[in-house]
Amino acid sequence: MPVIELEKKTREALIRKLQQYFERELNQELGAFDAEFLLDFVTAKLGPRYYNQGLRDAATALSKRMDVLTEALEELERPEPRN
């Protein structure tokens, strides 16, 4: 499985969010280097679980939509004439 890569803007925004969280909730300053290190750890270790759950959720949603589509197509069927 490929490594989860984040765009530069996204990484920077997430690093700021981690820093804000540490300041607000833990009353601790988190430097940019430490925040980046933490983000890399969370992305590598937890990211695949969230990614896989997202895939499962998408598959479930798609399956439900396909069931509706299949029912709609079945309603369009015409009876075949008997000989």
C-alpha positions as CSV (number, residue, x, y, z in Angstrom):
1,M,0.0,0.0,0.0
2,P,1.4,3.4,-0.9
3,V,2.3,5.9,1.8
4,I,-0.3,8.5,2.7
5,E,1.0,11.8,1.4
6,L,-0.5,15.1,2.3
7,E,-0.2,18.3,0.2
8,K,2.0,21.0,1.6
9,K,-0.9,23.3,2.5
10,T,-2.7,20.5,4.2
11,R,0.4,19.5,6.2
12,E,0.9,23.0,7.3
13,A,-2.7,23.4,8.4
14,L,-2.7,20.1,10.3
15,I,0.6,21.1,12.0
16,R,-1.0,24.4,13.1
17,K,-4.1,22.5,14.4
18,L,-1.9,20.1,16.4
19,Q,-0.1,23.1,17.9
20,Q,-3.3,24.9,18.7
21,Y,-4.7,21.7,20.3
22,F,-1.7,21.2,22.5
23,E,-1.8,24.9,23.6
24,R,-5.6,24.9,24.2
25,E,-6.2,21.5,25.7
26,L,-2.9,20.6,27.3
27,N,-1.6,24.1,28.0
28,Q,1.7,23.1,26.4
29,E,3.6,24.6,23.5
30,L,4.4,22.3,20.6
31,G,7.1,23.4,18.3
32,A,6.8,23.1,14.5
33,F,9.4,20.3,14.4
34,D,7.6,18.3,17.1
35,A,4.2,18.9,15.6
36,E,5.5,17.7,12.2
37,F,7.0,14.6,13.8
38,L,3.7,13.9,15.6
39,L,1.7,14.4,12.4
40,D,4.0,12.0,10.5
41,F,3.5,9.4,13.3
42,V,-0.2,9.8,13.4
43,T,-0.4,9.7,9.6
44,A,1.7,6.5,9.3
45,K,0.2,4.6,12.3
46,L,-3.4,5.7,12.4
47,G,-4.0,7.0,8.9
48,P,-4.4,3.6,7.2
49,R,-7.1,2.7,9.7
50,Y,-9.1,5.8,8.9
51,Y,-8.4,5.3,5.2
52,N,-9.6,1.7,5.2
53,Q,-12.7,2.7,7.2
54,G,-13.4,5.4,4.6
55,L,-13.2,2.8,1.9
56,R,-15.5,0.4,3.7
57,D,-18.0,3.2,4.3
58,A,-17.8,4.2,0.6
59,A,-18.3,0.6,-0.5
60,T,-21.4,0.3,1.8
61,A,-22.9,3.5,0.5
62,L,-22.2,2.4,-3.1
63,S,-23.8,-1.0,-2.5
64,K,-26.9,0.6,-1.1
65,R,-27.1,2.9,-4.2
66,M,-26.6,-0.1,-6.5
67,D,-29.5,-2.0,-4.7
68,V,-31.8,1.0,-5.5
69,L,-30.6,1.1,-9.1
70,T,-31.1,-2.6,-9.5
71,E,-34.6,-2.4,-8.1
72,A,-35.3,0.5,-10.5
73,L,-34.1,-1.5,-13.5
74,E,-36.1,-4.5,-12.4
75,E,-39.2,-2.3,-12.4
76,L,-38.5,-1.4,-16.0
77,E,-38.6,-5.0,-17.1
78,R,-41.5,-6.0,-19.3
79,P,-43.1,-9.4,-19.0
80,E,-42.2,-11.8,-21.7
81,P,-45.1,-13.2,-23.8
82,R,-46.1,-16.7,-23.2
83,N,-46.2,-19.0,-26.2
